[in-house]
């Protein structure tokens, strides 16, 4: 697991860094409204892709399916993708009008890419089940670099919103091509529907889970788009993208490694609990400095790196960054459900969590954008405790056992954050050099204290991961 985790982290970290650099460069040229349009396009594409992929990737990792079974699954997913593309093209004007898109033709750039989703599902499942995380990291990096170069070049060449659309498309297209080319799967002439039925029994709960999850995760942007307009959607979506870097990084790097490990030790509940506890500890210890740094110096980061036209995102960015820690912890906890094969329970718990999230969004939106974001933060905190309760129940431990293990780390982070905020008031950060100096000092001080205060715990967590 050590090597897999290392490459998964490297790939995700490098890709996220390059993505942030591309956003900073393009945001200096394009207005927030263009980013708002692309945010809505991403929602439409993401929702339709969930329908096409039907939760089959996790099912294929959980079971060992031969080529004739994979071929039947591929044809099934291909038929779904063609149907979804056809419907989206026919109703593109209605969809564009509902979501306040300026041009119905934007969907014609994005939706046809769904036809490649069946290749993506089977290929990435093969690569992850074979622990080829080094290859996945390289593919992700190649896709991010190539799409970022094209997007930045097109933006500086005056092509406007098309540069953002092409960045999205090239990133997705390059990944799928590389996944398929380097996977061990190939289409077979023989088909077995029995494997399709077996996989579908596992995946249909995940399909509904992913649909509900994706809908509630993005309904805030839809509400903002409908009530406040596409420009505010752009500001909010960019703030959300920055704040979600850490939870996305966790789910894409650590999550893809931890899920197969839990699946392989699913009958040893004590080891599953230890792995889950170590995962939470790593996320809190290693994730906070990036979240805390952005939150404390958000005004300076936005003004100096992106520009004054984006200062409207600062108040909501601070709240969303605090919320992202709970998102990251929730993202890693999902692997316990899927790894133990409890997708039905995952779906039912998720309905409860999303109801709480939806209630907070609807209630908060009545009082403005800042109130909506505070509602999201409160809902994420409540959802964290509910999720950990059910996860602990699956692992046959009590919730307070888990909470007591992570309490010292949480208290340290709260005290450290309060101290840094007080010290920040004595200094003036008005240029990039000073901002970089403060950031380096922040990170050095934090990890020095972590190593001093939690050396034994930190090393034991690392040793646990190395042994997996």
Protein Blocks (a to p, Z undefined) as FASTA:
>chain_A
ZZmmmmmmmmmmmmmmmmmmmmmmmmmmmcfklmmmmmmmmmmmmmmmmmmnnommmmmm
mpccdfklmmmmmmmmmmmmmmmmmmmmmmmmmmmmmnopabfklmmmmmmmmmmmmmmm
mmmmmmmmnopaklmmmmmmmmmmmmmmmmmmmmmnonmjmlmmmmmmmmmmmmmmmmmm
mmcbdcdfbdcfklmmmmmmmmmmmmmmmmmmmmmmmmmmmmmmmmnojklmmmmmmmmm
mmmmmmmmmmmmmmmmmmmmmmmmmmmmklmmmmmmmmmmmmmmmmmmmmmmmmmmmmmm
mmmmnopklmmmmmmmmmmmmmmmmmmmmmmmmmmmmmnopamlmmmmmmmmmmmmmmmm
mmmmmnojklmmmmmmmmmmmmmmmmmmmmmmmnopafklmmmmmmmmmmmmmmmmmmmm
mmmmmpccfbfklmmmmmmmmmmmmmmmmmmmmmmmmmmmmmmmmmZZ
